[in-house]
Amino acid sequence: PKGTIMSVSIFRSFASRRYGAEAILREAGKRAMESFRTQQFSVEKKGMQDFVSEVDRQTENFIRDSLLDLFPDDGFLGEESGGEIASTTWIVDPVDGTTNFVRGIPVWCLSAGFIVDGKPVVGVVYDPCRDEMFSAHQGGGAWLNGTKITVSTTDDPKESIMSVGFNFQAPVGRHQSVMAGLFAAGAMHRMHGSGALGLAYVAAGRVDGFWEAFIHSWDVAAGLVLVDEAGGYISDFLANGDFRSGKEILASAPGMKAFFAKVTDGA
Protein backbone atom coordinates (compact mmCIF):
# COMPACT_ATOMS: atom_id res chain seq x y z
CA PRO A 1 0.00 0.00 0.00
CA LYS A 2 1.09 3.54 -0.73
CA GLY A 3 1.00 4.59 2.94
CA THR A 4 3.22 1.68 3.93
CA ILE A 5 5.79 2.51 1.26
CA MET A 6 5.86 6.13 2.41
CA SER A 7 6.33 5.07 6.06
CA VAL A 8 9.23 2.80 5.13
CA SER A 9 10.79 5.63 3.12
CA ILE A 10 10.58 8.04 6.06
CA PHE A 11 11.97 5.39 8.43
CA ARG A 12 14.95 4.85 6.16
CA SER A 13 15.50 8.59 5.93
CA PHE A 14 15.67 8.86 9.73
CA ALA A 15 18.00 5.86 9.92
CA SER A 16 20.34 7.24 7.25
CA ARG A 17 20.62 10.51 9.13
CA ARG A 18 21.31 8.68 12.37
CA TYR A 19 24.11 6.63 10.84
CA GLY A 20 25.49 9.65 9.01
CA ALA A 21 25.53 11.71 12.19
CA GLU A 22 27.20 8.87 14.09
CA ALA A 23 30.11 8.84 11.63
CA ILE A 24 30.44 12.62 11.61
CA LEU A 25 30.35 12.98 15.41
CA ARG A 26 32.86 10.17 15.82
CA GLU A 27 35.33 11.94 13.53
CA ALA A 28 34.62 15.33 15.14
CA GLY A 29 35.11 13.77 18.56
CA LYS A 30 38.44 12.31 17.54
CA ARG A 31 39.61 15.77 16.50
CA ALA A 32 38.32 17.40 19.68
CA MET A 33 40.06 14.75 21.80
CA GLU A 34 43.43 15.79 20.42
CA SER A 35 42.91 19.29 21.81
CA PHE A 36 41.45 17.96 25.06
CA ARG A 37 44.57 15.89 25.71
CA THR A 38 46.96 18.78 25.13
CA GLN A 39 44.74 21.49 26.68
CA GLN A 40 46.25 23.91 24.17
CA PHE A 41 43.46 26.20 22.97
CA SER A 42 42.00 29.63 23.59
CA VAL A 43 38.98 30.14 25.86
CA GLU A 44 36.52 33.02 26.10
CA LYS A 45 33.94 33.81 28.76
CA LYS A 46 30.32 34.15 27.61
CA GLY A 47 28.73 34.67 31.02
CA MET A 48 28.80 33.59 34.65
CA GLN A 49 30.54 30.17 34.64
CA ASP A 50 29.82 29.97 30.90
CA PHE A 51 32.74 29.44 28.52
CA VAL A 52 33.46 28.81 24.87
CA SER A 53 36.72 27.49 23.45
CA GLU A 54 38.11 27.63 19.96
CA VAL A 55 37.55 23.86 19.92
CA ASP A 56 33.79 24.43 20.28
CA ARG A 57 33.80 26.63 17.19
CA GLN A 58 36.09 24.40 15.14
CA THR A 59 34.09 21.31 16.03
CA GLU A 60 30.78 22.97 15.19
CA ASN A 61 32.11 24.14 11.82
CA PHE A 62 33.23 20.61 10.99
CA ILE A 63 29.92 19.06 12.04
CA ARG A 64 27.87 21.68 10.17
CA ASP A 65 29.86 21.39 6.95
CA SER A 66 29.86 17.59 7.09
CA LEU A 67 26.12 17.26 7.80
CA LEU A 68 25.11 19.75 5.13
CA ASP A 69 27.44 18.13 2.61
CA LEU A 70 25.72 14.80 3.31
CA PHE A 71 22.20 16.26 3.62
CA PRO A 72 22.24 19.55 1.67
CA ASP A 73 18.51 20.23 1.98
CA ASP A 74 18.55 20.25 5.79
CA GLY A 75 18.75 23.34 7.98
CA PHE A 76 21.26 23.81 10.79
CA LEU A 77 21.19 25.49 14.19
CA GLY A 78 24.35 25.41 16.30
CA GLU A 79 25.12 26.77 19.73
CA GLU A 80 28.06 28.84 18.53
CA SER A 81 27.23 29.79 14.93
CA GLY A 82 23.45 30.01 15.11
CA GLY A 83 21.51 29.25 11.95
CA GLU A 84 17.97 28.92 10.70
CA ILE A 85 15.15 26.52 11.49
CA ALA A 86 13.74 24.78 8.42
CA SER A 87 11.20 21.97 8.09
CA THR A 88 14.12 19.58 8.57
CA THR A 89 16.90 20.90 10.81
CA TRP A 90 19.94 19.68 12.71
CA ILE A 91 20.38 21.17 16.19
CA VAL A 92 23.95 20.76 17.40
CA ASP A 93 26.04 21.31 20.49
CA PRO A 94 29.66 20.72 19.41
CA VAL A 95 30.99 20.34 22.97
CA ASP A 96 28.37 19.94 25.67
CA GLY A 97 30.22 20.28 28.95
CA THR A 98 32.68 22.97 27.89
CA THR A 99 33.52 23.90 31.49
CA ASN A 100 34.63 20.29 32.04
CA PHE A 101 36.47 20.29 28.71
CA VAL A 102 38.54 23.40 29.44
CA ARG A 103 39.50 22.10 32.89
CA GLY A 104 40.58 18.70 31.66
CA ILE A 105 37.63 16.85 33.20
CA PRO A 106 36.66 13.91 30.94
CA VAL A 107 32.90 14.47 31.11
CA TRP A 108 31.74 16.12 27.88
CA CYS A 109 30.22 15.07 24.59
CA LEU A 110 29.09 16.03 21.11
CA SER A 111 25.35 16.18 20.47
CA ALA A 112 23.29 16.31 17.27
CA GLY A 113 19.51 16.16 17.11
CA PHE A 114 17.43 16.17 13.95
CA ILE A 115 13.93 17.64 13.92
CA VAL A 116 11.17 17.43 11.32
CA ASP A 117 8.43 20.05 11.49
CA GLY A 118 9.33 20.82 15.08
CA LYS A 119 9.45 17.19 16.24
CA PRO A 120 12.72 15.49 17.28
CA VAL A 121 13.21 12.27 15.32
CA VAL A 122 16.95 11.51 15.40
CA GLY A 123 19.39 11.87 18.27
CA VAL A 124 23.10 11.15 18.49
CA VAL A 125 25.31 11.80 21.52
CA TYR A 126 28.99 10.82 21.36
CA ASP A 127 31.33 10.69 24.36
CA PRO A 128 34.89 10.55 22.95
CA CYS A 129 36.53 10.05 26.35
CA ARG A 130 34.75 6.70 26.78
CA ASP A 131 34.14 6.01 23.10
CA GLU A 132 30.40 5.71 23.80
CA MET A 133 27.97 6.36 20.96
CA PHE A 134 24.37 6.84 22.08
CA SER A 135 21.95 7.04 19.16
CA ALA A 136 18.30 6.67 18.26
CA HIS A 137 15.79 7.44 15.56
CA GLN A 138 12.02 7.50 15.72
CA GLY A 139 10.68 3.96 15.69
CA GLY A 140 14.15 2.41 15.78
CA GLY A 141 14.87 2.15 19.49
CA ALA A 142 17.79 3.60 21.44
CA TRP A 143 21.28 2.17 21.22
CA LEU A 144 24.70 2.38 22.89
CA ASN A 145 27.60 1.13 20.77
CA GLY A 146 25.26 -1.24 18.94
CA THR A 147 23.48 -2.62 22.01
CA LYS A 148 19.86 -1.69 22.65
CA ILE A 149 19.25 0.33 25.81
CA THR A 150 16.21 1.07 27.95
CA VAL A 151 15.45 3.30 30.91
CA SER A 152 15.63 1.93 34.45
CA THR A 153 12.87 0.09 36.27
CA THR A 154 13.45 2.03 39.52
CA ASP A 155 10.24 3.04 41.30
CA ASP A 156 11.46 3.83 44.82
CA PRO A 157 12.85 7.32 45.55
CA LYS A 158 15.20 5.82 48.13
CA GLU A 159 16.83 3.79 45.38
CA SER A 160 16.84 6.55 42.78
CA ILE A 161 19.48 8.81 41.30
CA MET A 162 18.61 11.98 39.42
CA SER A 163 21.10 13.76 37.18
CA VAL A 164 20.76 17.48 37.90
CA GLY A 165 22.00 20.37 35.79
CA PHE A 166 22.52 23.97 36.83
CA ASN A 167 23.64 27.28 35.36
CA PHE A 168 23.35 30.87 36.57
CA GLN A 169 20.63 31.72 34.05
CA ALA A 170 18.24 29.93 36.43
CA PRO A 171 17.25 31.02 39.96
CA VAL A 172 19.56 29.54 42.57
CA GLY A 173 16.66 29.20 45.00
CA ARG A 174 14.72 26.95 42.63
CA HIS A 175 17.69 24.63 42.32
CA GLN A 176 18.17 24.54 46.08
CA SER A 177 14.50 23.68 46.59
CA VAL A 178 14.68 20.72 44.23
CA MET A 179 17.86 19.46 45.86
CA ALA A 180 16.23 19.72 49.29
CA GLY A 181 13.29 17.68 48.03
CA LEU A 182 15.60 14.94 46.77
CA PHE A 183 17.50 14.80 50.04
CA ALA A 184 14.32 14.72 52.12
CA ALA A 185 13.08 11.67 50.18
CA GLY A 186 16.39 9.83 50.41
CA ALA A 187 17.10 10.20 46.69
CA MET A 188 20.63 10.66 45.36
CA HIS A 189 21.81 13.02 42.63
CA ARG A 190 24.68 13.53 40.22
CA MET A 191 25.82 16.72 38.51
CA HIS A 192 27.63 15.72 35.34
CA GLY A 193 27.97 19.18 33.84
CA SER A 194 26.50 18.02 30.52
CA GLY A 195 22.77 17.93 29.87
CA ALA A 196 23.22 15.79 26.76
CA LEU A 197 25.08 13.15 28.73
CA GLY A 198 22.55 13.38 31.56
CA LEU A 199 19.74 12.53 29.14
CA ALA A 200 21.80 9.79 27.49
CA TYR A 201 22.36 8.26 30.93
CA VAL A 202 18.62 8.30 31.58
CA ALA A 203 18.11 6.43 28.29
CA ALA A 204 20.75 3.89 29.28
CA GLY A 205 19.27 3.35 32.75
CA ARG A 206 22.37 4.67 34.50
CA VAL A 207 20.33 7.35 36.25
CA ASP A 208 16.59 7.47 36.77
CA GLY A 209 15.97 11.05 35.70
CA PHE A 210 17.42 14.35 34.53
CA TRP A 211 16.25 17.83 35.47
CA GLU A 212 17.45 21.36 34.81
CA ALA A 213 15.55 24.59 35.38
CA PHE A 214 17.02 26.31 32.31
CA ILE A 215 18.63 24.59 29.34
CA HIS A 216 18.87 25.21 25.59
CA SER A 217 17.58 23.15 22.68
CA TRP A 218 21.08 22.27 21.44
CA ASP A 219 21.77 20.61 24.81
CA VAL A 220 18.69 18.39 24.64
CA ALA A 221 17.61 17.90 21.01
CA ALA A 222 19.39 14.55 20.74
CA GLY A 223 18.55 13.40 24.26
CA LEU A 224 14.82 13.92 23.70
CA VAL A 225 14.86 11.17 21.09
CA LEU A 226 17.14 8.88 23.11
CA VAL A 227 14.92 8.97 26.21
CA ASP A 228 11.70 8.58 24.23
CA GLU A 229 12.98 5.61 22.23
CA ALA A 230 14.38 4.03 25.41
CA GLY A 231 10.88 4.05 26.94
CA GLY A 232 11.20 7.06 29.23
CA TYR A 233 9.13 10.14 29.94
CA ILE A 234 10.26 13.50 28.58
CA SER A 235 8.59 16.88 29.09
CA ASP A 236 7.46 18.58 25.88
CA PHE A 237 10.49 20.84 25.58
CA LEU A 238 9.86 21.80 21.95
CA ALA A 239 6.09 22.25 22.31
CA ASN A 240 5.95 25.86 21.14
CA GLY A 241 8.59 25.56 18.43
CA ASP A 242 10.86 28.07 20.15
CA PHE A 243 14.30 26.57 19.64
CA ARG A 244 16.40 29.58 20.68
CA SER A 245 14.99 30.31 24.15
CA GLY A 246 16.04 28.10 27.03
CA LYS A 247 13.51 26.51 29.36
CA GLU A 248 13.02 23.79 31.94
CA ILE A 249 13.29 20.09 31.20
CA LEU A 250 12.44 16.88 33.03
CA ALA A 251 13.13 13.35 31.84
CA SER A 252 12.65 10.19 33.82
CA ALA A 253 12.09 6.47 33.94
CA PRO A 254 8.32 5.74 34.12
CA GLY A 255 8.48 4.49 37.70
CA MET A 256 10.00 7.75 38.92
CA LYS A 257 7.94 10.22 36.88
CA ALA A 258 5.41 11.08 39.59
CA PHE A 259 8.05 11.60 42.28
CA PHE A 260 10.42 13.66 40.14
CA ALA A 261 7.54 15.76 38.80
CA LYS A 262 6.44 16.51 42.36
CA VAL A 263 9.96 17.38 43.51
CA THR A 264 10.48 19.72 40.54
CA ASP A 265 6.98 21.18 40.85
CA GLY A 266 5.65 19.37 37.79
CA ALA A 267 8.32 20.43 35.30
C-alpha positions as CSV (number, residue, x, y, z in Angstrom):
1,P,0.0,0.0,0.0
2,K,1.1,3.5,-0.7
3,G,1.0,4.6,2.9
4,T,3.2,1.7,3.9
5,I,5.8,2.5,1.3
6,M,5.9,6.1,2.4
7,S,6.3,5.1,6.1
8,V,9.2,2.8,5.1
9,S,10.8,5.6,3.1
10,I,10.6,8.0,6.1
11,F,12.0,5.4,8.4
12,R,15.0,4.8,6.2
13,S,15.5,8.6,5.9
14,F,15.7,8.9,9.7
15,A,18.0,5.9,9.9
16,S,20.3,7.2,7.3
17,R,20.6,10.5,9.1
18,R,21.3,8.7,12.4
19,Y,24.1,6.6,10.8
20,G,25.5,9.6,9.0
21,A,25.5,11.7,12.2
22,E,27.2,8.9,14.1
23,A,30.1,8.8,11.6
24,I,30.4,12.6,11.6
25,L,30.3,13.0,15.4
26,R,32.9,10.2,15.8
27,E,35.3,11.9,13.5
28,A,34.6,15.3,15.1
29,G,35.1,13.8,18.6
30,K,38.4,12.3,17.5
31,R,39.6,15.8,16.5
32,A,38.3,17.4,19.7
33,M,40.1,14.7,21.8
34,E,43.4,15.8,20.4
35,S,42.9,19.3,21.8
36,F,41.5,18.0,25.1
37,R,44.6,15.9,25.7
38,T,47.0,18.8,25.1
39,Q,44.7,21.5,26.7
40,Q,46.3,23.9,24.2
41,F,43.5,26.2,23.0
42,S,42.0,29.6,23.6
43,V,39.0,30.1,25.9
44,E,36.5,33.0,26.1
45,K,33.9,33.8,28.8
46,K,30.3,34.1,27.6
47,G,28.7,34.7,31.0
48,M,28.8,33.6,34.7
49,Q,30.5,30.2,34.6
50,D,29.8,30.0,30.9
51,F,32.7,29.4,28.5
52,V,33.5,28.8,24.9
53,S,36.7,27.5,23.4
54,E,38.1,27.6,20.0
55,V,37.6,23.9,19.9
56,D,33.8,24.4,20.3
57,R,33.8,26.6,17.2
58,Q,36.1,24.4,15.1
59,T,34.1,21.3,16.0
60,E,30.8,23.0,15.2
61,N,32.1,24.1,11.8
62,F,33.2,20.6,11.0
63,I,29.9,19.1,12.0
64,R,27.9,21.7,10.2
65,D,29.9,21.4,7.0
66,S,29.9,17.6,7.1
67,L,26.1,17.3,7.8
68,L,25.1,19.7,5.1
69,D,27.4,18.1,2.6
70,L,25.7,14.8,3.3
71,F,22.2,16.3,3.6
72,P,22.2,19.5,1.7
73,D,18.5,20.2,2.0
74,D,18.6,20.3,5.8
75,G,18.7,23.3,8.0
76,F,21.3,23.8,10.8
77,L,21.2,25.5,14.2
78,G,24.3,25.4,16.3
79,E,25.1,26.8,19.7
80,E,28.1,28.8,18.5
81,S,27.2,29.8,14.9
82,G,23.5,30.0,15.1
83,G,21.5,29.3,11.9
84,E,18.0,28.9,10.7
85,I,15.1,26.5,11.5
86,A,13.7,24.8,8.4
87,S,11.2,22.0,8.1
88,T,14.1,19.6,8.6
89,T,16.9,20.9,10.8
90,W,19.9,19.7,12.7
91,I,20.4,21.2,16.2
92,V,23.9,20.8,17.4
93,D,26.0,21.3,20.5
94,P,29.7,20.7,19.4
95,V,31.0,20.3,23.0
96,D,28.4,19.9,25.7
97,G,30.2,20.3,28.9
98,T,32.7,23.0,27.9
99,T,33.5,23.9,31.5
100,N,34.6,20.3,32.0
101,F,36.5,20.3,28.7
102,V,38.5,23.4,29.4
103,R,39.5,22.1,32.9
104,G,40.6,18.7,31.7
105,I,37.6,16.9,33.2
106,P,36.7,13.9,30.9
107,V,32.9,14.5,31.1
108,W,31.7,16.1,27.9
109,C,30.2,15.1,24.6
110,L,29.1,16.0,21.1
111,S,25.3,16.2,20.5
112,A,23.3,16.3,17.3
113,G,19.5,16.2,17.1
114,F,17.4,16.2,13.9
115,I,13.9,17.6,13.9
116,V,11.2,17.4,11.3
117,D,8.4,20.0,11.5
118,G,9.3,20.8,15.1
119,K,9.4,17.2,16.2
120,P,12.7,15.5,17.3
121,V,13.2,12.3,15.3
122,V,17.0,11.5,15.4
123,G,19.4,11.9,18.3
124,V,23.1,11.1,18.5
125,V,25.3,11.8,21.5
126,Y,29.0,10.8,21.4
127,D,31.3,10.7,24.4
128,P,34.9,10.5,22.9
129,C,36.5,10.1,26.3
130,R,34.7,6.7,26.8
131,D,34.1,6.0,23.1
132,E,30.4,5.7,23.8
133,M,28.0,6.4,21.0
134,F,24.4,6.8,22.1
135,S,22.0,7.0,19.2
136,A,18.3,6.7,18.3
137,H,15.8,7.4,15.6
138,Q,12.0,7.5,15.7
139,G,10.7,4.0,15.7
140,G,14.1,2.4,15.8
141,G,14.9,2.2,19.5
142,A,17.8,3.6,21.4
143,W,21.3,2.2,21.2
144,L,24.7,2.4,22.9
145,N,27.6,1.1,20.8
146,G,25.3,-1.2,18.9
147,T,23.5,-2.6,22.0
148,K,19.9,-1.7,22.6
149,I,19.3,0.3,25.8
150,T,16.2,1.1,27.9
151,V,15.4,3.3,30.9
152,S,15.6,1.9,34.4
153,T,12.9,0.1,36.3
154,T,13.5,2.0,39.5
155,D,10.2,3.0,41.3
156,D,11.5,3.8,44.8
157,P,12.8,7.3,45.5
158,K,15.2,5.8,48.1
159,E,16.8,3.8,45.4
160,S,16.8,6.6,42.8
161,I,19.5,8.8,41.3
162,M,18.6,12.0,39.4
163,S,21.1,13.8,37.2
164,V,20.8,17.5,37.9
165,G,22.0,20.4,35.8
166,F,22.5,24.0,36.8
167,N,23.6,27.3,35.4
168,F,23.4,30.9,36.6
169,Q,20.6,31.7,34.1
170,A,18.2,29.9,36.4
171,P,17.2,31.0,40.0
172,V,19.6,29.5,42.6
173,G,16.7,29.2,45.0
174,R,14.7,26.9,42.6
175,H,17.7,24.6,42.3
176,Q,18.2,24.5,46.1
177,S,14.5,23.7,46.6
178,V,14.7,20.7,44.2
179,M,17.9,19.5,45.9
180,A,16.2,19.7,49.3
181,G,13.3,17.7,48.0
182,L,15.6,14.9,46.8
183,F,17.5,14.8,50.0
184,A,14.3,14.7,52.1
185,A,13.1,11.7,50.2
186,G,16.4,9.8,50.4
187,A,17.1,10.2,46.7
188,M,20.6,10.7,45.4
189,H,21.8,13.0,42.6
190,R,24.7,13.5,40.2
191,M,25.8,16.7,38.5
192,H,27.6,15.7,35.3
193,G,28.0,19.2,33.8
194,S,26.5,18.0,30.5
195,G,22.8,17.9,29.9
196,A,23.2,15.8,26.8
197,L,25.1,13.1,28.7
198,G,22.6,13.4,31.6
199,L,19.7,12.5,29.1
200,A,21.8,9.8,27.5
201,Y,22.4,8.3,30.9
202,V,18.6,8.3,31.6
203,A,18.1,6.4,28.3
204,A,20.7,3.9,29.3
205,G,19.3,3.4,32.7
206,R,22.4,4.7,34.5
207,V,20.3,7.4,36.2
208,D,16.6,7.5,36.8
209,G,16.0,11.0,35.7
210,F,17.4,14.4,34.5
211,W,16.2,17.8,35.5
212,E,17.5,21.4,34.8
213,A,15.5,24.6,35.4
214,F,17.0,26.3,32.3
215,I,18.6,24.6,29.3
216,H,18.9,25.2,25.6
217,S,17.6,23.2,22.7
218,W,21.1,22.3,21.4
219,D,21.8,20.6,24.8
220,V,18.7,18.4,24.6
221,A,17.6,17.9,21.0
222,A,19.4,14.5,20.7
223,G,18.5,13.4,24.3
224,L,14.8,13.9,23.7
225,V,14.9,11.2,21.1
226,L,17.1,8.9,23.1
227,V,14.9,9.0,26.2
228,D,11.7,8.6,24.2
229,E,13.0,5.6,22.2
230,A,14.4,4.0,25.4
231,G,10.9,4.1,26.9
232,G,11.2,7.1,29.2
233,Y,9.1,10.1,29.9
234,I,10.3,13.5,28.6
235,S,8.6,16.9,29.1
236,D,7.5,18.6,25.9
237,F,10.5,20.8,25.6
238,L,9.9,21.8,21.9
239,A,6.1,22.2,22.3
240,N,6.0,25.9,21.1
241,G,8.6,25.6,18.4
242,D,10.9,28.1,20.2
243,F,14.3,26.6,19.6
244,R,16.4,29.6,20.7
245,S,15.0,30.3,24.1
246,G,16.0,28.1,27.0
247,K,13.5,26.5,29.4
248,E,13.0,23.8,31.9
249,I,13.3,20.1,31.2
250,L,12.4,16.9,33.0
251,A,13.1,13.4,31.8
252,S,12.6,10.2,33.8
253,A,12.1,6.5,33.9
254,P,8.3,5.7,34.1
255,G,8.5,4.5,37.7
256,M,10.0,7.8,38.9
257,K,7.9,10.2,36.9
258,A,5.4,11.1,39.6
259,F,8.1,11.6,42.3
260,F,10.4,13.7,40.1
261,A,7.5,15.8,38.8
262,K,6.4,16.5,42.4
263,V,10.0,17.4,43.5
264,T,10.5,19.7,40.5
265,D,7.0,21.2,40.9
266,G,5.7,19.4,37.8
267,A,8.3,20.4,35.3
